[in-house]
Amino acid sequence: MSKHMSLLADLKTMVEAKKVAGNNVIVLDKYNDKIQSMIHLADLSNPTKPIELYRQWNMRILEEYWRQGDKEKELGLEVSPMCDRGNVTIEKSQVGFIDYIVHPLYETWADLVYPDAQNILDQLEENREWYQSQYFQLLPWYLRNVMTLYSALRISFCLIANMNTFRMALILVSKKMKAAIPSPRIDLTLMQQ
């Protein structure tokens, strides 16, 4: 994981090179680049698997982290992030892992192999939504209600803002229409005769 950002940057550079070249050829100059990229993608592939398989592997990995945390506590060391059994919200950590690590990597890779990776991205999004829904269910009822209310308020404010924008656009259009189309004038002098 220490080289994740540099590998992601390399993949993004390849995507840009592919776009500039205007072809569908993936250019990996060195054999090591190819192998390194594929191994990294494989290493972070659990969230792209069907949810049951993903959850099984996720628990195995977390158990490994927690054992490390137990050992660190036993040795009097500071416990590494994600390694404290009592201080990890699995669902929240998986949503963050997908959002900040896995999705950017696979989205970039998908640009290289488009459209062949769409089903993988779809599964990744489905898994993220599943973990997000599980996390939401863990929250106390009052926090869920506050979050639901907050979401409703945000939507309402967006609708109000959009309505005001729409009204302003209508006013501008109607002003331009009035300027472009002369309003009919009634000659009152003719009516008096």
Stockholm file with secondary structure:
# STOCKHOLM 1.0

chainA/1-193         MSKHMSLLADLKTMVEAKKVAGNNVIVLDKYNDKIQSMIHLADLSNPTKPIELYRQWNMRILEEYWRQGDKEKELGLEVSPMCDRGNVTIEKSQVGFIDYIVHPLYETWADLVYPDAQNILDQLEENREWYQSQYFQLLPWYLRNVMTLYSALRISFCLIANMNTFRMALILVSKKMKAAIPSPRIDLTLMQQ
#=GR chainA/1-193 SS CTTHHHHHHHHHHHHHHHHHHTSSCCCCCSHHHHHHHHHHHHHTCGGGSCHHHHHHHHHHHHHHHHHHHHHHHHTTCCCCTTCCGGGCCHHHHHHHHIIIIIHHHHHHHHHHHTTTTHHHHHHHHHHHHHHHHHHHHHSCHHHHHHHHHHHHHHHHHHHHHHHHHHHHHHHHHHHHHHHHSCCCCCCHHHHHC
#=GC SS_cons         CTTHHHHHHHHHHHHHHHHHHTSSCCCCCSHHHHHHHHHHHHHTCGGGSCHHHHHHHHHHHHHHHHHHHHHHHHTTCCCCTTCCGGGCCHHHHHHHHIIIIIHHHHHHHHHHHTTTTHHHHHHHHHHHHHHHHHHHHHSCHHHHHHHHHHHHHHHHHHHHHHHHHHHHHHHHHHHHHHHHSCCCCCCHHHHHC
//
